[in-house]
Amino acid sequence: MALENTTIQKKLIDTFGMSVSEFHEQHGMLVFEVSANALHSVVQFLKEDNEMNFNFLTDVCGVHYPDFPHDRQIAVVYHMHNWIDNVRIRIKTYLDIKHPTVDSVTDLFKSANWQERETYDFYGINFKNHPQLKRILNMDQMESFPLRKEFPMEDAGRTDKDDRFFGRTVHNS
């Protein structure tokens, strides 16, 4: 019998109660939220439970929601895949922008090592117990996190961005 989204949801609620919430389907994929303090336990359960079998961590990434309240402005998104039943899920955990910290899952999935480092590098999310949490693509001296939406997309005072030089038409009203 194939693993159904309703089965996953029920088992998670029965096991973790209010630590899991906001269940919905998006393009046939079960999507839900997990409180940051339960994230590691939920991922471990999904991986190790004989019925769940989410044996592959597809992706870990960050998202910045600047218009959300400060305690939900940063999210870490996990995609997991059960190869046996070919079922995918998306997990989101929201963090406070002032202290974006969540447990690392590198002890469960070795592939999380570089994914968490990249997420730290671009969003400033701290992964507790990560074996080597440091920048992976940007310079170590960099003090900002480039994928946060805190900065304008480009400097309005730049003179090398004249539309005439790029074949763009300037329309005057």
N, C-alpha and C positions, 0 to 999 in steps of 0.2 A: 504494500500500500504506500503510495507516494505521500510525502510530507506536505501537509496543507498549511497555509498561512494561519488559519484559525487554530490549528493544533499548536503551532509555535507560540502564538499569542496566549492561548490558555495556559500552556505549560510555564511560560515566563511569568505570567501574573500569579499563578499558583505558587511558584518558587520565590519570586522577588517582590510581590505585592506592589506597593506604591512606588518602588524604585524604577519601575518601567511604566511608561504611559504614552499617550498620544499615538496610539496604533492607527495606521491607515495603510491602504495599498496605493502604490504609485507605479503605473505601468506593470501591474501584476506582482510587484515586489513589495514585501512587507517592510514598512518603515516605522520606527518607533524611537522614543526618547528613553534614555537611561540617566539616572542621577549620577553625577561624577564619582561619588564615593562608592557606587555599586558597579561601575563600568567593568573593572577587571573581573569581578565575580561573574557577571553576566556573560562576558566573552568566554571565560573559562568554561562555564556551563554549556554554552552553545557549541563549543568545540568538543568537550569531553562526554556530554550526555549521549548515550547510545541511540536515542531516537532523533536528536538534533543533528549530530554529525557535521557541523559547520567546520570542516577541516582545512579551509583555505581562507586566508585573509587577503582579499583582493586589493584593498586600498585603505589608507589612512590619510585624511587630509583635513585642513582647517577651513573655516569660513568666518568672515567678519561681518556682523550685522550692526552697523553703526547706529541705526535707528531704534534698536531694541534697548530695553533697560540695561544698565551697566553689568548686572549679574547674568545676562544672557547674550552679551555682545559677541562672544567668541564661541564657536562650536567646533567640536572635533567630530568628524564623520568617519564611520567604519563601514566598509562593505565586506560581507562574508559570503562564502559560497559553500554549499553542501554538494559535493560532486556526486554522491551516491544517488540522491533524488533530484539533482540539478535544480536546486532552490537557492535563490539569492536573497539576502536581506541587507537593509541599511539601518545603522544605528547612529543616533545623534546624541551627543552629550553637550550641554551648554555650560560655559564657564564665565566667571567674572573677569572682565577685561583688566581689572586692576591686579588680579592674581590668577592668571589662567593656568591651572595645574590639574593634572589628572594622572592616574597610575599608568605606567608603561605596560604594554602587553608583549614586550620582547621576550619574556620568559615563556610565553605561550606560542608565539610565532616569531621565528628569527627574522622573517621578512619585514617585521614591523620596525626593525632597527633603523634602516635608512628612511623609511616612510615617516617615522616619528622625528628623525633629525631634520628632514626637509620641512615638516610642519612647524617644528620649533624655529627653524631658520627664517621662514617666511611670515609666521604669525606670532612668534614669541610664546608659544604654548610649552609649558614645562611638563615633561613626562617623568614623574617620580620613578626612581629605580631604573632608569634607562642606563645601560652600561657605558655610554659615551655620548652624552647629549651635548653636542657642539655644532656649530654651523657646518653645513655640508656643501653649499653652493656659493654663498656670499662670503665676503671677507670677515675674518674674526673681529676686526675693529669696528664693524658696522654696528651702530647703536639703534637703528630703527628696524622695523619688520615690514618689508616692501609690499606684502599683499594685504596689509591692513588698509582700510579705506580712510586713513587719517590725513592724507596728503592730496593736493590737487593733481590731476592727471598730468598736467604739464604747466610749465611756468608761463604765465600770460605775458611776461615781459620779454620773452625770447624774440630776437629779430631774425633768426634763421628759419623761422616757421612761416614766412610770408606765403600766403596761398598762391600768389602768382608764380612762385618758383616750383610749385608742385602740380601745375596744370589745373588748379581748382579755380573756378570762376567766383569772383567776388560780386555779389548782387547788392546794389544799393537801392534802397526804397525811395 
